[in-house]
Amino acid sequence: MQICRTIPEIRQTVADLRNAGTLGLVTTMGALHAGHMALIDAAKGDHAAVVATIFVNPTQFGDPKDLENYPRTEESDLEMLKAAGVAAVFIPEVSDIYPEGDETIVETTRLANVLHGLVRPGHFRGVATVVTKLFNIIAADAAYFGKKDYQQLAVIRRMVRDLHMPIAIHGVETVREHDGLALSSRNVRLIGDERYDARVLNLSLTVAEAMIKEGKTVEEVAESIRGVIGSKRSAKLQGLDIVDVKTFEPVTGVPKDTICIMISVQFMMVLLIDQREISP
C-alpha cells in the first residue's frame, strides 16, 4: 500500500494504478471502523484498485473543541487499510488542501441549509468543498459514502450532478454495532450511561418504521420518536426530519412513497446521527 502525503505523490500513484483498470475512492477522516471497511469492500468489488483518504477537515466543524477532540488514530487506520487491500492512501496536511489565501467554497445552496444543515450551520459547505478538492486531486471513477450520513450523501450527489463531475457516487448501507447503534468514530466519546442510552436512536427508528407500515401519519411518527428519545435522560433530540427520498422535501400525512427519517441526538459533548429509509 502506497502512503502519499503530498498532492504530486498521490497523483503519480493514481496514474500508475490506472494502468490496471478503474479506480474507487473512499474519503475518510480517520478513526476507522467496520463501517469504513464496508465502503472499502464495496469499492473493491467494483474496481481494480481502491484509494482511501485520511483528512480531518477543519471547515466542517462548527465547534473548535469538536475538531480538537476528534480522534486521530493514523497508525491503526493504516493497518486496517492495508489489511483491507487498499492500494494507496492520501494523508495531506491542512495547508495542502487549503493553501494560503484559499477563498473558494462549494455549496449546495438549498440542501446544505435545510434539515440537519440547520443543526450544524456551515457543515455541508465544508463537506462539499473538501470533497470537491479530493475528487479533483484523485480523479477516481467512483466514490463510496455511507447512507448513515444521508443528507451528506444527497449533497454530494447533487454537487456532482450540478458541476458535471465525471465520477459515480454510491451509497452503502449503514453498519451497526450488536445493539443497533450505527457505527461512528464519535461513539468512543460517549461516557457513562450515554453509550447505553445511545441505542435509542435505532430503537426510535425501528418503532417509526413499524408505525409507517401500519399506515400511521408522519406527524404521529414524529411524536413517537420524540417520546422514545425523550425517555433517556442523557439524550436530547436536536433534529428530526422526514423527507421524500426523491425530492428531499418534507412529507406530511400518510406517506405514499418511500421516505427517509433523519435524526440527530445530542449526548453532552457528542452529537450522533442516524437514518432509516422506509417504504409504506
N, C-alpha and C positions, 0 to 999 in steps of 0.2 A: 504493500500500500504506500503510495506516494503521499508525503506530508508537505503541503505547499503553503508558504506563509506570505508570499507576495503575488501580486496580480500577474506579472510576467511568468512566474513559475507555474501557476495553475493554468494559464492559457497555453503554455507549451505542453503541459501534461495532457490537457484536453485534446489538443491537436494530435498528440501521439495515440491517445486512446481511440480517437475516431477512426483510426486505421482498422480497428477490429469491428466496428459497427456503430450502432446508435448508443446514445448516452442518456441515462436517467439521473435526475438531481433530487437530493433531499437536503433542504436547508434546515439547520437547527441552531439553537442557542446553547447547545451542550447539555450537561446533566442528563445524559441519555438514559432511556429506559426501554422496556419492551414495546411501547408504542412507537418509538422511533425505529426500532428494529422491524416492526411491521411495515413501515414505509420503505425501508431498505429492501425487504423481501419482495414487496410489490414491484419496486423498480427493477430489481434483479430479474424478476420473471418476464419483464418486457424488453430488457435492453442488454446489450453486450457488456456494458460497463456502467457502474454507478459512482457518482461523485457526491460526497457529502460536504456540508459546510458547518463550521462551528464559529458563531459570531454572536456575542451578546450585544444586541443592537440598542444603543442608548436612546435613540429617538422614539422608541415605542414605550418607554417608561415614563409615566407621569410623575411618579414619586421617586426622587433621587435615592431614598433609602431602599426602595424596592429594587432598583438597579444595583445598588451596593450589596444587598443581601442575596442577590440571585446566585445560586450555587454554580461554582466553576470547578469542574472535575475533568480537566483535559486528559490526564493520564489514563484514567479508567475509560473515558469516552473513546480514546484512540484504540484501546484494547478491544472494546466492543465492536468498533467499526472494522477493525482488521479481521476479527473473528467472523464477522458477518459477510466478508468478502468484498468490501468496498475497495474500489480501485485507487481512489485518491480522495484526500480531504483538504479543504481550503480553510485555513485559520488566519484570517487577516487581522491587522491592527485597526483600531478605530480610525486612525489618520489615513489609512489606505482607502477605506470605504468613504470617509468624509474628509477629503483633503482640505487644507486651509483655504478659507474663503468660499467653501461649499455653500450654495444658496438655492439649489434646485430640489424641489419636492415633487412627489407624485401623490395624487389624492383622487379617490372616487368620491366626488363631492356629496352625493346623496348617501350611498351605502356606508361611508366612513363616519357619518354624523347622525345616524339613527340607531335605535336599539342599543346594543352593547357599546356602541360608539359614544352614547350619551353618558355611560358609566365611566368610560375611560377616554376622555377627550384627547384627540391627537394620536391615539394609539394606532389606529388603522392607517393614518397618513404615514407614520413611521414605518409600519409594516410594508405598505405599498412601495415606499421609497427604497427601502433596503432590498426588497425582493427584486425590484426593477434593476438595481445595481448588480445584484448577484446574477440575475438572468443575463445581463449584458456581458458580464465578465466571463461566465462559464459557457453560455450558449449551448445548453443541453437541448435534447429533443423533447423531453417531458420532465415535469416536476411533480412531486407527490406530497400531499398535505393531509393531515388528519381531519376527519369530519367533526371531531370534538370542538375545534375552533371553527364553527360553522360559518359565522359571519366573515371571518378571515378568509376562508375558502371562497366565499361569494365575492368578496372584494378582489381577490387575486384573479378569479375567473373574469370578472368584469373589466379589470385593468388590462388583462391580456387581450381580451376581445377589442376593447376600445382603442388600444395602442397598436393593434395588429402585430403582436409579438409572435414570432414563429416557434411557439412552444405549447405542447399539450399539458393540460392541468388535470391531475387525477386525485380524487378524494378517496381516502382509505378509512374504513370503519374504525370506530373508537375501540381501543384496547383497555380492558378494565382489570382491576385487582379482584381477588377472590370474593370480596364482599360487594362488588359492583361499582366501587369508586373509580372514575376514569383516571387512568394513569396520567400523571403530571409531574414535572420537575418540582412543582411547588408543594407537593404532598408531604415531602420530608420536613417542611417547616411548620406543619401542624403540631400543636403541643397539647398535652393532657387529653381531655375529653374531645378535643376538636377532631382528632382522627376518627374516633368512633362516630361522632355526630355527622361527619362529612358524608357518611353513607346516605344521608337524607337527600342528597342531590339525585342520585339514581333512583331512590325509592319514590320520590315525588314524581319523577318522570314515568316510572312504571305504573303508578296509580293513575296518572294522567292518560297514559295510553289505554288502559282498561276503560276509562270513562269515555274516551273518544269512540272506542269500539262499541260502547253501549249506546251511542247516539247523543251523548251529553253536549252541551254548548261549550264553546271555548271560555265563556265567562264563568261557567260552573267549574271548568277545569282549572282556570287561573285561581279561583277561590280555594280550590282544594290544594293546589301547590303551595299557596301562601300559608295555609293551615299546617301542612305537613312540615314545611321548613321552619315555620314559627314554633313548632313543638320542641325544637332543640335550642336551648338557651345560648349556645355559643355561635349559632348560625343566624346571620342577618341577610335576608333577601335583598339584593342590590338591583337586579334586573330580571324581568320576566317578559318575554316576547313570544308571541305565537303568530307565525307568518306562513303565507303560501310559499311553497318551495320554488315555484317558478317565477313569481313576481317579487317575492320578498316583501310583500305588502301585508299589513296586519289583517288577521281573519276575525270575523265576528260570527256569532250564531253557531249553528251546526256545520262543521266543515264538510264540503262536498269533494274536495280534492286533498292530496297529500299536503300535510302541514309539517312545520318544524317548530318545536318548542325549545327555546333557548333560555337558560337561567344562569345567573351569576350570584354567588353567595359569598359573603364576607365572613371570615373567621379571624377576628382580631387583626393580625398582620398579613393574612393570606386571603387572596381573592381566588376562588375556584369557579370554573365554568363547566357546563355540561349541556347536552342537547339530545333530542330524540326526533327522528323523522317518523311520522305516524300517518298511515292511510286509514280513512274511515271504513 
